[in-house]
């Protein structure tokens, strides 16, 4: 019964009214959505859902509506639809609803009207408006284990998207169709002037397997409509900002590494990190960070003689800071006296689909100081790679024969296209090397990437829902 209640909450939005059981017949539902889009990115919405069965669930839901009262039931329906739009990254405002058929033997019909404030998103990067639709209900399907429900499901979804009159359509997705066993999904797209019509069908057989679902959805790409016309304002988005400063003081007997990591933005992520530090306790997190770094050092044959890790600004509104202090033995040994640095700051392998839905602003400063009697034998050239305002740079300053500073930065614009992003990254060297020698036999130093205590890069790019 719990699974049925979850399903109702997702596909019908009446889960809070009743938790009925499935009848012997299939779950069958039709959804009609009409969006009239404006140049501010908002869209007037008319959303009609018609539930045909199963009969037991249909009757139980009607009984639930009568039990709580039509007004209360309608309010629940509206609130839950607002929440579902929120899960898709949209804000449904001024919503109102009506319910029909609750006191008859026919299907149950619900209608929602309102205004989706951020239905279309504008990207100044290329002057494009984008609308993303979850036409195959991937969000809903991902939250329900259809393979365990032993029930046939039929979903019929119709979309009408009316663009502003002077909009120029740039691209719309192609038709899509996949079958596996007795299950299938299909999308048919048609255009009439400035109206885009999408018909989607999803039929999931009662014996559907995870392999079937994989075949149905594995090739499906996000359904995105692109158009241009008037410029707009870019909505709320995050810029992932961090700063790292590392001093590596190389000695003949031991090496000292001091690193300051500063997490600046987005504010909600920084506050989340602070909350985790307070919730789990600084000592526990510090011990975990220490053990992870200790293992990384040991795997390279490096011994830790002394260390300290400290959080700063946990209880303030300032950026979260994390300081590392390491005193290491055997740090410079074997392997050609070379320090290796990644000028992309770890961003080369970040997964990007379509375009970046956040911005990036990272800086890293690495200062390498050699002992007396030592000198640098090779330092890399400066790097400057730019693509439509986004850029990766590295400035190398030889302060003296014993001191070199590498200042790297990555600034990536919100909305940057994936193809431009990867083309830019291909122009950035995978690694640069700083070579030196000292009086005694020494060797390579590994880049400080493994010193990262709270990973930023994996969370940089949040996929827009």
N, C-alpha and C positions, 0 to 999 in steps of 0.2 A: 504493500500500500504506500510505503514511503516513496518508492520510485514513481508510482503513478502521480502522487502529489507533486513531485518535482517536475514531472512532465507537464502537468496542467499549468503550473506556475509559469513555465516557459512558453508553451505554445498557445495557451488559452487565456492566461492571466486571471483565472478564476480559482487558483489553488487555495487562496485564503478563504474562499466562500465554502467550498466543499472538497472532500477528497473521495470522489466516487470511484467505483470499480469499472473496469472495462467490460463491455458486453461481448457477445460472441462475434459481432461484426467488426469491420475495420475502423480504425480512426481515420476520419475523412474531414478535411478542412480546406476552405478556400479563403484567400486573403486578397483584397483589392486595395492598392495604395496609389493615391494620386498626389503628386507634389507639383505645385506651381511655384517656380523658383524666381527669386528677385535678385537684383544686382548687389544686394548687401550680403548675399549668401544664404539668406533665410528662404524658407519655402512654406507656403500654406499647405496643410495636410488634410487629407480625407482618407481614413483608414477603416476599411470594412472587413470584418471577419465573420465568416459563416461556418458554423460547426454542424456537420451532418450526422456524425456518429463517432463512437459506438452508442447504441441506444441507452444502455444502462448509465454510462457516463453523462450523456446528454440529459437524461431525466433527472439524475442526481444533482447536476449543476443547476437545472431549472428549479428544483426543490430548494437548493441552497439560496438562490436569489430570492425566492418567495419568503424564505425563513428570515433572512437578514433585512429584507425590504429592498425595493428597487433602487431607492436613492443611495442607500449604503453600498449596494452591489455595484452601482454605476461608479461611485467614488473609488471603490477598490479597483475596478477595471481601469480607470483613468490613471490612478497612482502607479499601478503596476506597469502600464504601458509607458509611462514616463520613465520608470526605472529601466525598462528594457531598451528604450532609446538611449538612455545614459550609458548602458553597457556597450552600445555601438558608438560611443563618443559623440552623441548628439544631445542637444538640449531642447526638449519639447515644452513649449510655453503655451499659456492660455488654453489648455486642453479641456475639452468637455466631451461627454459621451452619452450615447443612448443605447438601450438594449431592447431588442425586439424578439418575439417568439418565445419568451420565457413562460408564457401562459397558454401555449398552444402545443399541438402535436408535431409541428414542423421543426425545421432547423433553428438553432439559436443564432441570432444575428446581432453583432455589436458594432457600433460605429463611433470612431474617435475623430474629432476635428481639433485643430490647433495649429501652432506655428513652430516649425523646427528652425531654431535661430541660427544654427551653424550647419545647415544641410550641405552646402557647397563650401569648399575651402579654396582660398586664393593663394597662389604662390608667386610672389614677385620675382622669384628666381628666373622664371621663364614666362611670366605673365599669363599663367594658365589657371583656370578654375577647374576643380575636380569634385566629382560626386562619387562616393564609394557606397555600393549597395551590397548587402549580404543576401544575394538573391537565392543562394542554396542553403540558407539558414545554418551556415557553418558554426556560428556561435551557439545556437541552440542545440544542434546535433552534438557538438563537442561536450555538452553538459549532461547528456543523457546516454546511457548504455542501451542502445536499441537492440543489441544482440541478446539482452537478458529479458526483454519484455514479451517476447513471443507473440507479437501482434503486428498485423499489417498496418502501415501508415501511408496515407495519401495526402500530399500537400499540393495545392494548386495556388500559385502566387501570380498576380497580375500587377504590373507597375506601369504607371503613366507619369513620365517626368516631362513637364512643360518648361522649357528653358525660356529666358527672356527673349523677346522678339528679335533683337538685333544680335543675339549670340551666334557665334560661328563655331560649329561642332568641329573639334580637332580629331577626336578618336572616340570610338565606342567599341566595347568588346564584341568578339565574334560569337556566333551561336556555339553552344556546347552540348554534347550528348555523350553519356557513358552508360553502359549496361554491365551488370554482373549477376548471373543467375536470373532470378525473377525480379530483381531490383533494378531501378534505373533513375537517372536524373537527366534533365534536359533544360536548355535555355534557348529561347528564340527571341531575337532582337529585331525590331523594325523601327523605321524613322519616317515620320510624316511632318515635314516642315521643321518646326522647332520642338516637336513632341517625340520623345523616345518611348517606345512601348516594349516592355520586357515581359515575356510569358515564361514562367518557370514551373516545372513539374518535378516532384520528388515522390517516388514510389519505393517504399522499403518493405520487402517481403517479410513475413513473420519469421522465416528461417534465415534472415540475413546474418552474415558473419563479419568479423572484423576485416577479413580479407576482402569481402565484397565492398565494404565502406572505403577501404584503401583504394580499390580500383575505381570507385565512383568519384573520389575526390582528389586523388593524388596529382592529376594533371590540371586541376582547376586553379586559375590565377585570380587574384582579387578583381572584382568587377568594378572597373573605374571608368566613368564618363568624363571626358575632357572637353572643355570649350573655352573660348576666349571672347573678349569684347571690351567691356569697361574694366579698368583696374579696380581692385577692391582693397580692403584692409585685411592684413593677415591676422588670423585669430590668435587665441592663446596657444603658445607652444613654449617648450623649455629649451634653454641653452645650457648644455652640460659644461660646466666650467670648473677647472681644477688647476692647481699650480704645485709644482714639485721642485724643490731645491736640494741638491745633493753635493756634498763636499767629500771627495775621496782623497785622503792624505796617505800616500803610499810611503811606507817605511821599509828599511832593510830587514827588520825583525818582525814588525807588525804594521797593520794598516788600519786606519780609523775611517769609518764611514758615518757621516751625519746626514740624515735626510729629514726634510720637513715637507709633509704632504698636506695640502690645504684643499678641502672640499668646499667650493664656493656656491655652486648652483647646480640644479634647481633647488629652490628652498625646501620643497616638500621632501626631496630625496635626502638633503642634508639633515633635516629634522628627523627623518626616519632613521638615519644612521645614529644620531644622538640618542634617539629613543631606545634603539637596540643596545647602545653602550650602557645607558642607565638601567635598562631592563635586565640585561644579562650580567651586568657588573663589569667595571673596568678591568679588575684583576683577572677575571675569567677570560675576557677577550684578549687581553695582553698576553696571557699565557698561551692561548691558542695561536696568536700571531707569531709569538716567539718560537713555538714548536715547529710551525710551518717553515719559517725562515731558517731555523737551525737545521732542519732536514735538507733544505736547499743548499745550505753551505756545506754540510757534510757530504752530500752527493758530489760536490766539486772538490772534495779533499781539503776543505777549509775548516779551521778550528776557531770556535768562539771563545775568546779569553774574557771578555766583559761585554755587557750590553745593557741597554735601557730602552723602554718604549713608553711613551707618555701621550695621553690625550689632552687637548686643550680646547676650551670654549664649549664644552659639553653642555653647560648650564647657562649659556648666553645665546644671543641672537647672531653673534659673529660666526664666520665660517668655521667649520670643524677642522681642527688641526691634529696631525698625528706625527710625533717626532720619534725617530729611530737613532740610536747611537750604538755602533758596533765597534769593538776592538777585536781584530781578527789576526790569527797567525796562519802562515802558509798561504796567504792570499795571492801573493805574486810568486808563482812558481810555474815552471815549464811553459811551453806553448807560445813562444815568440814575443813576449812582452807586449801584448796587444789588448787594448780596451775596445770592446764592441758596443756600438750604440745603434738603436733603431730610430731613425729620424721621423718615422710615421707615428711615433709614440703609441704603438700598439694598435693603430686604427686600420692598418692595411687589411686585416682579416675580419673586420666587423661585417656582419651580415646586413645588407641593405637591399630592400625590395622596392622597386618603383622609384621612390625618392626618400630622402631623409625627412622624417616628421619631427625632428628636433634639430637644434643647432649645436655646434661643438666649439668650445674655446679652451684649449689646453696649452699650458706652457711648462717646459721643463728646463731647468738650468743645472748643468753638471760641471763642477769644478774639479779638475784633477791636479794634484800637487805632488811633485816628485821630491825625493830627498836630495840632500847636497851631493854633488858629484854626478847627478843624473841629468839626462836631457831627452827631449822628444826627438824622434827620428822621422816620424810621419804624422801629419795631422790632415784631416779631410778638408775639402773645399766647402765653401758655403753652399747652401741649397735654397732655391726659391722656385717653387712650383705653384702655379696659379691657374684656376679655372673659374671664370665668371664670378669673381669675388671671393671664392674659397681659396685657401692657400696653405701650403706646408712650407715652413722655412726652418733653416738651421744656420745660425751665425757662429763661426768659430773664431775665437780670439786667443792669440798666443800672447799671454801677459808677459812671460819670460821663458827662458829655456827650461824652467822647472814648473811652469803653471800654464794650463790651457783651460779655457771655458767654452763649453758648448751650450748655446741657447737655442732651444727648439720650441716651435710653436705650431699648433694646428688650429686653424680657424675654418670651419665648414659651415656654409650657409644653410639655414632652414629651407627645406624644399629642394635641395640639390638632387638632381636626377642620378639614379644609381649608375647609369652608364658613364656620366661625367665624373662621378666620385671614383669609380674604379680606374677610369682612364687617367685621372690625376694621380692616383696612388701608384700606377704602373711607372710613372716618371720619377717616383721617389725611390732612392736606393733602399734595398732591403736592410742593408747594414753599412755603417761606416766604421773605420778603424782609426784609433789613435795608438801609435806605436812609440815606444820609448826604450831606453836601456838604463840600467843602474850598474853600480860597481860589481855587485854580486849577482849570481845566477838567479834570475827571476822569470816571471812568465805572465801569462795572460790574466786579465781580470775580466770577470763576467759583468755584463751590464747590470744595473741595479733594478731591473724589472722585477726580479723575484723578491725585492724588498717591499713590494706593495702589500699593505696590510688589509685594506678594504678595497676590493676591486671596483674600479670605476668603469673601465672600458666595456665589460659585458652588458652593462646597464645603460650605455650611452644612447642606444637607439631603441626607443619603445615603439612598437608597431601601433599605428593608429587603428583604433577599433571602429 
